[in-house]
């Protein structure tokens, strides 16, 4: 399973299975919408903390730093 999705579940206090059920109710017709909005917000937060323009692409080193930051929240 995607480690970023697992971080989403952890921050929401749910298991992946519980999160899927929750999001199916919360976002009918778009079950992954909650995760997509959450991960986009986390990227914007990380960009702000790291003085990275939000519209600029992220390289491999930035993805690694983002994942480390995300898993240590």
N, C-alpha and C positions, 0 to 999 in steps of 0.2 A: 504494500500500500504506500501511496505517496507520503513521504515524511512531512510535507507541509500540510497535508490534509490531517495527518495525525496530530500535528501541533494545533490545528484548528479545533479538533475534537477535544483535546486536552484543555485548551483555554476556555472552551464552552462547558467543560465538566461532564462530557459525555463520551461513551465508547463510540467507535466508528458506526456500529450498527444503530445505536441510539440516535446518533447525529443524522443518519440517513432518514430515519423515521421522522425525527423532528423537522428536518428540512423539507421533507415531502409534504408535511402539513403546512409549514410556514411559506414555502415557495412552490405551490402546486403548478405544474407545467414547466418547472425549471429547478429540479431538485438540487443542482449544484450552485444555484444563484447565491445562497448564503456564503458558501466558501469563496466563490469568485469575488464577491464584494469585500469579504474579510481580507483575503490575500492582497487585493488591490490596495486596501487601506493600510495594510502592514508595509507594503512596498513604499507607499507615500510617506509613512511614518519613518521608515528606515532612510529613505532619500533625504528627508528633512534633517535627520540626525547626522547624516554624513555629507551634507552639502552637495548632494547629487541632484542635478535637474531631473525632475520626475519624467520628463518626456525623452530623456536620453536613454539609450540602451544600456543594459547591464552586462558586463563581461563575466567571465568565469570566476575571477577573484571576488567580484561583488556578489555573485550568487552564493559562493561559499560563505562570505561574511554575513550575508543576509540570513542564510540557514542557521549559522551559529547564533546570531542575535535572536532569531525567532525561537529557537529551542531553549534559549536561556531566559525567556521572559517569564 
